[in-house]
Amino acid sequence: MRIAAASILAAVTDLALDPSRSVVRLHTFAEGLLARLAHDLELLCEGLSGKITGRDGGSGTASVEAPLRGFRVAGVLGKDGKVDPRGLSPTDQRDCLAKMIHDVFHARPDGVVRIEARAEGGSARVRIVPPNGKAVEAVVRPELSDEGGALRARGTFDVSLSAIGSDAVKGPMGAFRVKDLVKVSFDVLFTPGG
């Protein structure tokens, strides 16, 4: 059941993120002269933790942590939007993640990306804080729903890699590069009582 954000948040006290029923997906896209030979990818952020606190008047704050060691390559995105989990070898997946941690986040695998959100009315101001780099903000109009006292939030937004301080992510000899805008999709569930 989809209902207004203000009515859900007005009733919320503290809720904890349920990592087993939450998913954050990142979609990256290749561009450049030989982009046809490269892959668009879907990455998953696992091991999430966080909480949401409601306040009177329909506003609320949320904080989520995504550990870099919890990122994994789900697969190659096809033109039809389907994900092929066998599109990259395990070695290529490991190399992709190592490059992301080093070139995008300038961090070690124990780094954490922090997401802070403040909802007011029907929109939320989301602030992404990488382990090393610059914080960026986006405005999102999430879909909020009440699931028996739990709060589910779904939505999408784009993040600019250059805005967070990422190096340009390129293929061998610069044959292709990853587009600056990465699409972030979230479907997260916050439940009462942790």
C-alpha positions as CSV (number, residue, x, y, z in Angstrom):
1,M,0.0,0.0,0.0
2,R,1.5,3.3,-1.0
3,I,0.7,6.2,1.2
4,A,1.9,9.7,1.8
5,A,5.4,10.1,3.2
6,A,4.2,12.7,5.8
7,S,1.7,10.3,7.3
8,I,4.2,7.4,7.6
9,L,7.0,9.6,9.0
10,A,4.6,11.2,11.5
11,A,4.1,7.8,13.1
12,V,7.7,6.6,13.0
13,T,9.9,6.6,16.0
14,D,13.2,4.7,15.5
15,L,13.4,2.0,12.8
16,A,16.4,-0.1,11.8
17,L,17.4,-1.1,8.3
18,D,16.8,-4.8,7.6
19,P,19.8,-5.8,5.4
20,S,18.2,-9.1,4.4
21,R,15.2,-7.3,2.8
22,S,17.1,-4.3,1.4
23,V,19.0,-3.8,-1.8
24,V,21.0,-1.0,-3.4
25,R,22.0,-1.3,-7.0
26,L,24.5,0.7,-9.0
27,H,24.4,0.8,-12.8
28,T,27.5,1.8,-14.6
29,F,27.7,2.5,-18.3
30,A,30.6,2.4,-20.8
31,E,31.3,5.1,-23.4
32,G,34.0,5.9,-25.8
33,L,35.4,4.6,-29.1
34,L,35.4,0.9,-28.2
35,A,32.5,1.1,-25.7
36,R,30.7,-1.7,-27.7
37,L,33.5,-4.1,-26.5
38,A,33.0,-3.0,-22.8
39,H,30.2,-3.9,-20.4
40,D,27.5,-2.0,-18.6
41,L,27.5,-3.4,-15.1
42,E,25.2,-3.8,-12.2
43,L,26.8,-3.7,-8.8
44,L,25.1,-4.6,-5.5
45,C,25.8,-3.0,-2.1
46,E,25.5,-5.7,0.6
47,G,26.1,-5.6,4.3
48,L,24.1,-2.4,4.7
49,S,23.2,-1.0,8.1
50,G,21.3,2.1,9.2
51,K,18.3,3.6,10.9
52,I,15.6,6.1,10.4
53,T,14.1,8.5,12.9
54,G,10.7,10.1,12.4
55,R,9.9,13.5,13.7
56,D,6.6,15.4,14.2
57,G,5.3,17.2,11.2
58,G,6.1,14.6,8.5
59,S,9.9,15.0,8.4
60,G,12.5,12.3,9.2
61,T,16.1,11.5,9.0
62,A,17.8,8.4,7.8
63,S,21.4,7.2,7.9
64,V,22.8,4.2,6.0
65,E,26.3,2.8,5.8
66,A,27.5,0.7,2.8
67,P,30.8,-1.0,3.4
68,L,33.1,-1.2,0.4
69,R,33.8,-4.8,1.1
70,G,30.1,-5.5,0.7
71,F,30.1,-4.3,-3.0
72,R,29.9,-7.0,-5.5
73,V,29.4,-7.3,-9.3
74,A,25.9,-8.7,-9.9
75,G,26.6,-9.0,-13.6
76,V,26.6,-7.5,-17.0
77,L,23.5,-5.3,-18.0
78,G,22.0,-6.4,-21.3
79,K,20.3,-4.0,-23.7
80,D,17.0,-5.4,-22.4
81,G,17.9,-4.3,-18.9
82,K,18.4,-7.9,-17.7
83,V,21.5,-8.9,-15.7
84,D,23.7,-11.7,-16.8
85,P,25.5,-12.9,-13.7
86,R,28.0,-14.9,-15.8
87,G,28.9,-11.9,-18.1
88,L,32.3,-11.4,-16.3
89,S,34.7,-14.0,-15.0
90,P,35.4,-14.1,-11.2
91,T,38.8,-12.6,-11.9
92,D,37.3,-9.8,-13.9
93,Q,34.8,-9.1,-11.1
94,R,37.6,-8.9,-8.5
95,D,39.6,-6.6,-10.8
96,C,36.6,-4.4,-11.3
97,L,35.9,-4.1,-7.6
98,A,39.6,-3.4,-6.8
99,K,39.6,-0.6,-9.5
100,M,36.4,0.9,-8.1
101,I,37.8,1.0,-4.5
102,H,41.1,2.4,-5.7
103,D,40.1,4.8,-8.5
104,V,36.6,5.9,-7.5
105,F,36.8,5.9,-3.7
106,H,40.6,6.3,-3.1
107,A,40.1,3.9,-0.2
108,R,40.9,0.5,1.2
109,P,38.4,-2.3,1.2
110,D,37.5,-1.5,4.9
111,G,36.1,1.9,3.8
112,V,32.5,2.9,4.2
113,V,30.1,5.0,2.1
114,R,27.7,6.9,4.3
115,I,24.3,8.0,3.1
116,E,22.3,10.7,5.0
117,A,18.8,11.6,4.0
118,R,16.3,14.1,5.3
119,A,12.7,13.7,4.2
120,E,10.3,16.6,4.2
121,G,6.9,16.2,2.6
122,G,7.2,14.1,-0.6
123,S,10.9,14.6,-1.2
124,A,14.2,13.7,0.4
125,R,17.6,15.4,0.3
126,V,20.2,12.7,0.1
127,R,23.8,13.3,0.9
128,I,26.4,10.7,-0.1
129,V,29.7,10.8,1.8
130,P,32.4,8.7,0.3
131,P,35.3,7.4,2.6
132,N,37.7,9.8,0.8
133,G,36.4,12.4,-1.5
134,K,33.7,15.0,-1.6
135,A,30.2,14.7,-0.3
136,V,27.4,15.2,-2.9
137,E,23.7,15.8,-2.6
138,A,20.7,14.8,-4.6
139,V,17.0,15.4,-4.2
140,V,14.9,12.3,-4.5
141,R,11.1,11.7,-4.5
142,P,11.1,8.3,-2.9
143,E,8.1,6.0,-2.9
144,L,7.3,5.2,0.7
145,S,5.0,2.4,1.9
146,D,3.9,1.0,5.2
147,E,4.4,-2.7,5.5
148,G,2.8,-3.6,8.8
149,G,4.7,-1.1,10.9
150,A,7.9,-1.3,8.8
151,L,8.8,1.5,6.3
152,R,9.9,0.6,2.8
153,A,11.6,3.3,0.7
154,R,12.2,2.9,-3.1
155,G,13.7,5.3,-5.6
156,T,16.5,6.2,-8.0
157,F,19.0,9.0,-8.4
158,D,22.2,9.7,-10.3
159,V,25.6,10.3,-8.8
160,S,28.4,12.0,-10.7
161,L,31.7,10.2,-10.2
162,S,33.8,13.3,-10.8
163,A,31.7,15.2,-8.2
164,I,32.7,12.7,-5.5
165,G,36.4,13.0,-6.5
166,S,36.7,9.9,-8.6
167,D,39.5,9.5,-11.1
168,A,38.3,8.8,-14.7
169,V,37.7,5.0,-14.8
170,K,39.1,3.7,-18.1
171,G,39.7,0.5,-19.9
172,P,43.1,-0.7,-21.1
173,M,44.8,2.0,-23.2
174,G,41.8,4.2,-22.8
175,A,39.7,2.2,-25.2
176,F,36.6,3.0,-23.2
177,R,35.7,4.7,-20.0
178,V,32.9,4.5,-17.4
179,K,30.3,7.3,-17.9
180,D,30.4,10.0,-15.2
181,L,26.8,9.4,-14.1
182,V,26.1,6.3,-12.2
183,K,22.5,5.3,-11.6
184,V,21.7,4.4,-8.0
185,S,18.5,2.4,-7.3
186,F,17.4,1.6,-3.7
187,D,14.7,-0.6,-2.2
188,V,15.3,-0.5,1.6
189,L,13.2,-1.7,4.5
190,F,13.3,-0.2,8.0
191,T,11.7,-2.2,10.8
192,P,10.8,-1.5,14.4
193,G,12.9,-2.8,17.2
194,G,16.1,-3.5,15.2
